[in-house]
Amino acid sequence: MKMNFGTVVISAGLCGLLSFILLALSIGTEYWYIIDVDEGKNSSLEYSSSHSGLWRIYEGKMVNTDNLSFFYVRLPVCVSADLHRVIVVLLPLSLVLLVFGGIFGLVASLAQSCTLLTCIAAYFLLCSLVTMSGVSIYVSYSQQALEELQHMVDIESLSHVHMSFGWSLVMACLSFCLELLTGILLMLAARLIRRQCQHDAITRFSQGF
């Protein structure tokens, strides 16, 4: 039982650590949204491909600054400043919560406390909810931006422009999955401790007779 408990706890710790690393890399990198322009086929449009993160936008060299090119390079952040503020608060907040979750999880594991482990498991599930909320809002408001762009320009102008979510967003999604898995593993660890306590109580009771 102890070996199983140790395996589960170590697995939970590794998942939690990996989720923190992935979320930190996701927040710090600039490939949340990618705009790929086929300039060879679309030579009449004087702008280049770009990619953006939560904090900055990297755009190619632009010759003109009309509304169309302006919109292409700022697509992910042009619809709602309020939604953007929510995103840049939720995701770093989730990162901070993971740090405290790791500390409390280590204490609960060393103490082998069923109650503490259950509380930390619920805490990680809450962290996963915060992360998923930030990612979902980002996807939602990027879609709103795309719809807004489609209303501003004709479809033919977009035929050689490819827009997609990047690997930074994928890492945030993976972090969410690992946070969820960490919570589930800690729940399992709490259950193992509870069973061990019940087994010990039954053993003591039997020895009393």
C-alpha positions, 0 to 999 in steps of 0.5 A, spaced: 500 500 500 505 504 501 509 503 495 502 504 491 501 511 495 508 513 493 507 511 486 501 515 485 504 521 489 510 522 485 506 521 479 502 527 481 508 531 483 511 530 476 504 531 472 504 538 477 511 540 475 510 539 468 503 542 467 507 548 471 512 548 466 508 548 460 503 553 462 509 558 463 512 556 457 505 558 454 504 564 457 512 566 455 511 564 448 508 568 442 505 563 438 498 563 440 495 565 434 499 565 427 497 569 421 500 566 415 500 570 408 502 567 401 505 573 399 507 570 392 499 568 390 497 575 394 502 580 391 497 585 391 497 586 399 503 589 402 503 586 408 507 579 411 505 574 416 505 575 423 504 571 430 502 573 436 502 572 444 498 574 450 503 580 451 506 582 444 505 581 436 510 580 431 509 582 424 512 582 418 515 588 414 509 592 412 509 597 406 502 600 407 498 601 414 491 601 411 485 598 415 486 591 412 493 590 414 492 593 420 487 588 422 491 582 420 497 583 424 492 585 430 487 580 429 487 576 436 487 583 440 482 587 436 475 585 438 475 587 446 480 590 451 476 587 456 476 580 454 484 581 453 485 583 460 481 577 463 485 572 459 492 576 461 489 575 469 487 568 469 493 565 466 498 568 470 493 567 476 493 559 474 501 559 474 501 562 481 496 557 484 500 552 481 506 554 485 502 554 491 499 547 490 505 544 489 508 547 496 501 544 499 501 538 495 508 536 498 506 538 505 500 533 504 504 528 501 509 528 507 504 528 512 500 523 509 493 526 511 487 524 507 483 530 508 489 535 506 490 531 500 483 531 498 483 539 499 489 539 495 486 535 489 480 540 489 485 545 489 488 543 483 481 541 479 480 549 481 487 551 478 485 547 471 478 550 471 482 557 471 486 555 466 481 552 461 477 558 462 483 563 460 484 558 454 476 558 452 476 566 453 482 566 448 479 562 443 472 565 443 475 572 442 479 570 437 473 567 433 470 574 434 475 577 431 475 573 425 468 574 424 469 582 425 475 581 420 470 577 415 465 583 415 470 588 414 473 585 408 471 580 402 472 573 402 477 573 396 481 578 400 482 572 405 483 566 400 491 566 401 491 568 408 491 562 413 489 563 420 490 558 426 492 557 433 499 556 435 503 551 439 503 556 445 495 555 445 496 547 445 501 547 451 496 551 455 491 546 453 496 540 455 497 544 462 490 544 463 490 536 462 496 535 466 492 539 472 486 535 471 490 529 472 494 531 478 488 533 481 485 526 480 491 522 482 491 526 489 484 524 490 486 517 488 492 518 493 487 520 499 483 514 497 489 510 498 490 513 505 483 512 507 483 505 506 490 504 509 487 507 515 481 503 515 485 497 514 489 499 520 483 500 525 480 493 523 487 490 525 487 493 531 480 492 533 481 484 531 487 484 535 483 487 541 479 480 541 
